[in-house]
């Protein structure tokens, strides 16, 4: 690569990294679960994993089925039963 091309690539990368960091802040403020998501994925490239991620445990007092289906499905089932 020539020096001008190297300079353009370096400037482009710096601008993109700045944009990505700004976008991360915007997404973190817009979505409450974004911090958790961000821990699982890479900033610029996907993270390679050697083992599959472990499933989350259901909170105390919540069945595993309810945790998987979510509150909306649970409410819908309760409404159907009534």
N, C-alpha and C positions, 0 to 999 in steps of 0.2 A: 504494500500500500504506500501511496505517496503521502507526504506530510500534510497537504491540504485535506486529503480524504480522511486521514487519521484525526485531524482536528475537527472536521465536521462530525465524524462518528462520536468523538468524545463529547462535543457540545450537545449533540442529539441525545446521547445517553444521560447526561447530566439533567437536561430538560425533562426527559421522560421520567427519571427517578424522582425529580421534584414534583411532577404531576401526579405520579403514583402515590407519593406520600400525602399530598393534599387530598387526593381521592379517598385514601384510607381514612383520614380524619372525617371527611364528609360522611362516608358510609358508617363509620362507628357512631356518629351522632344521630344518624337516621334510623339505624337498625340496632336494637338492643342486643341481639344475639351475634352481632358481627365480630365481637372480640373472640368469642368461642370459635367461630368459623375461621377467623384469621389464624388461630393457633394450629388449625389442621391443614392449611394450604400455604403454599409458598408465596413470596411477594411478587417475583417475576416469573418463576418457573414452578411447576408442580413439584411437591416433595416426594421423594421416593421412600417407600416404607418397606421394611423387611417383614413385618407382621401386620395382620389386619387389626384395625382399631377395635378395642373392646366396647361392647354396647354399654350404654349408661344404665345405671340402676334406677329403678322407680323410687320416687320420694316416699317417705314413710306414710302409710295410710292410703297409698295409691297402688292399685293392682298393676301388674306388668302389662296386661291387656289395655287398661286405661291409659297407661303411659305411652304405649305404642299408637293407640288410636287417637289420643288427644282429647281434650275437653269437649270439642264440638261433636265428635262422634258419640261420646258418652251422653251428652245432653240430648242428642237426637234419639238415641236408644231409649233414654228415660221418657222422652215425649211419646215415642211409639208405644211403650209399655202402658202408659197412662190412658 
